[in-house]
Amino acid sequence: MQPRASLILGAICCVVVPMGFALGRWSGSTAATVGGRPSESSPSSDRSLPQAGPAAKDSADFSAVTIENLGQVEFDHAFEMLRTAPKEALIAWTKRLEALPISPRHTAAITLFFKTVAQIDTKVAVDLALSIERAEPRWTAIGAIDVGAPLANLSEVARMYSGIDPMGQALVGSLISRWSLTDPEATARFLAAYSGTVTNEELAPFLGNWAARDPAAAMQWLANADAKRRSSRVYEEFYAGWMSKDRAAALQAIAMRSSEKVMKKAIRRATENLFMDSPDAAREFVLSLSNIAAQKEAVAQVTEHITRVVLGGADRIQIKPPEAAKWLATLPEELWHSEIGYVLDQWGFTDPPAVNAWLNQMPPQTKDRLLAEQCSAFNWNVPTTGFKAGLQISDRELREKTFREVLKEMNGAGREELLQKAELSADEAAEMQRILKRL
Amino acid sequence: VNLSRGFFVLVICCAAGLSFAAGRVVTTWTPARPISASARITEQVIASDASAAPTLPEHATDLAGYSFVATYRILRSATPEMVRTYCDALIQSPKGPAREAALSVFFRTLIQANPGLTRDIFPKLKKDDRWLPLSAIRQAAAPTGMQAVAEVMLGFDRGEISGCSYDLLRDTLNEWGKSDPLALKEFLDTHRTRDVEGYADTLLLNWAAYDPETAHDWMTREIQRRSSAPRRANEDGEEEFVDSDLRYVIESMSAAWVQGFFANDPERAAEYIVEHADNPAVERALNGLAGDLFLLSPERARELIVRLPAKLQSDSLRNISEKTNLLVKSEATDNTTSPRYVAEWMLKFPPQTYADGIGWVLRAWELSNGPELFSWMTDLPAPIRDEMVRRFPSVSSDNAQEDFDTVLHVPDPILRTQLLEQLAREAGSSEKQLRRVLEKSQLPADEKARLDSLIPESEYQVASAEDDSE
């Protein structure tokens, strides 16, 4: 071979080798990606449940996938399989899922399929869901897309709902609540064109989210909206959102309208938020309200976290009786009257020395009034702390008046039972007997 | 010359073939290169989404704008330390929608990319900061991530995640069990000290749907184990469990198994139900599965129900009424759950059987397509129409005005009057709202007074949302 020919051959090889190598890598990675077999470590892979994923021998054979078993493979495999699957495969799986007999297990499979596809390509998921004719799987798919679609793709969820006859039902609450977190203007445009029902309860978070970004725009929207939209609940969220953007301006606006009944929830929410952040700021806000009724509403929002009975579930806002009591005592008496008693009784129930120490720091007259409040709010099942508080009232007249009020509705047997429960000392019991004689 | 040309082609082909094979082999077998996490992230984000930032966004809250694919790959390849640092930055960002959005995206993705790390991060969050992430992971978790979600939930006080009418842990375990009951069984077995025994029914419901025999064996052993719990004599001298809930728990397990068995083999389960209809557990199971059977086949549901005792027939129809879907039109291709279909299906039973269930179907129909309902009622034979009127629900406290207006626009005057009277007679705890709506209506004064006189005084009043909106 001539040297020139060898050089040409070498040059061609230099071009061909990297191309071949790159082609080999590409083909290898493609084959590996479409595998989607269940993981060996999948918790159920070796159990009696049928395996999901394509047949092991042909990892790219999407038609061999038992799509209803998607939930049994590691998410990474499910993700890669659905991400790389051609549209024809997605359509075929949708048809298969639609045709399955309705059962909780199959509903779970439809949910998982659509939730995952919605995350990867929301548009495709929406098109597939809208192509389903059977009612149950169709609405399951729609619900899954609503839950699964990423925030960045919610315009596709909006398109989905725009293509559905809502039959007078409220369907878009979750959508507008989530979408307005990142794009309230787009949410507003959607709402302007949407013909279905949107309740005030659903609308409220949207306005709250918008007000947190652009209070003026949110306010303008509300001003232009139907009067029914300007409800107590909507204002609550709107002002809460505004507070997170510009607390001072929002609080001033609330205070200016504090005599309006529709502002009740906004006042309560603002007080609660402020109290959790700074009791001093909450106090300042309460006192800035223009009327006593609004101020009492505000105070009640804090104390109700201690006084109310929550049926089922726990109160997620944890306010301790001592902090509430100390805060209430910084307010004018007309605001803590008939609020602080139960709070003190709760505190006294868990830590009597701490309550006594705190009360002992008070001027005598204030201390007496606080003890009278505590006594009036005694617990019928555990009356000890309340009664002992009443017996500590130094002003004899106030002490007798307090017990007279407490016991006036009770007959002799009832009083006797209550006094037995109260577990008073001999001196305290004697004092009680003296008071009872004068009733 | 020909030989040298042939040699030329042969060499080139060999070089191409060998390099191609080398490329494939390298792809298949080369272990992950130990590159830095940030470099990996850069590669992957560019590969998956050219418009996304190459690394985790500088401002933590910008994550909300990333596609799922980009976020997933970032979190999947990032080191635990990076993820934790990023989580801290998100938690410390100013409260507001941007933080909420980013936290939601972060946790929704992380529970899918790395469930174990998600579980490990939770205990380090302040209590107030846990609710949004909890909601995010519950919504997004795939079945293989459900164990992590359940373990996160065990870190909450049970009272915080459950109440009279909800139990977030049960919801999660149920979703998990639908896809992987054996993993759920293992979880319950290995967490016995964490107060999870009450969820055995959730396991059985889902396990029996896959494998009723094995699930039944497990249930039998479990009931035997639990039945050895301490007992005492009650007032009547009968023996009862000291733990008063135990009897209920055991019955729940049996009922759940029947439901699961039904999902696995409706034919055999139907026979079993008929044969054991006097068993309290079967009675309870029917409350859950009658609706499922209806969805599977209304005709088969009817065939089963007519073989049951009268009370169970009535209970089954009430359960089926809850499957009515307000969003399904009468003329839809699949209209089985449309209010009209369900109503007409129920009318094939005697009135005393559908009496409890038809009310909700009529309400659903009224809400979705009132004119169609009233036209249908008008055309019914008089006795059936009267029965439908008697079962027609009254106004709700929150929508008294709309409910009243719908009836006020019924075209047929006789039916309209009948229904207005029914609304008045059955106002119940919505008395105040109905009186208010009636007073504001355009009806003649004497008609208002007549209807008002039919409204019974209610001991209880329900506050409406409207009360707060004035």
Interface residues (C-beta under 8 A of the other chain):
Chain A: M1 A5 L9 I12 C13 V16 V17 P18 M19 G20 F21 A22 L23 G24 R25 W26 S27 G28 S29 A32 S42 P43 S44 R47 S48 L49 G71 Q72 V73 E74 F75 D76 A78 F79 R83 P101 I102 S103 P104 R105 T107 A108 A109 L112 K115 T116 Q119 I120 E133 R134 A135 E136 W139 V147 G148 P150 L151 A152 N153 I164 D165 P166 M167 G168 Q169 L171 R178 S180 L181 T182 N200 E201 N209 A212 R213 K228 S231 S232 R233 G241 S244 K245 K261 V262 K264 K265 L311 G312 G313 A314 R316 Q318
Chain B: S4 F7 F8 V11 I12 A15 A16 G17 L18 S19 F20 A21 A22 G23 R24 V25 V26 T27 T28 A64 G65 Y66 S67 F68 V69 T71 Y72 R76 P94 K95 G96 P97 A98 E100 A101 S104 V105 R108 Q112 A113 K127 W131 Q139 A140 A142 P143 T144 G145 D157 G159 E160 I161 S162 G163 C164 S165 Y166 E175 K178 S179 D180 L182 A183 E186 L205 N206 A209 Y210 D211 T214 A263 D292 L295 L296 N325 L326 L327 V328 K329 A332 T333 D334 N335 T336 T337 S338 L367 S368 N369 A465 D468 S469 E470
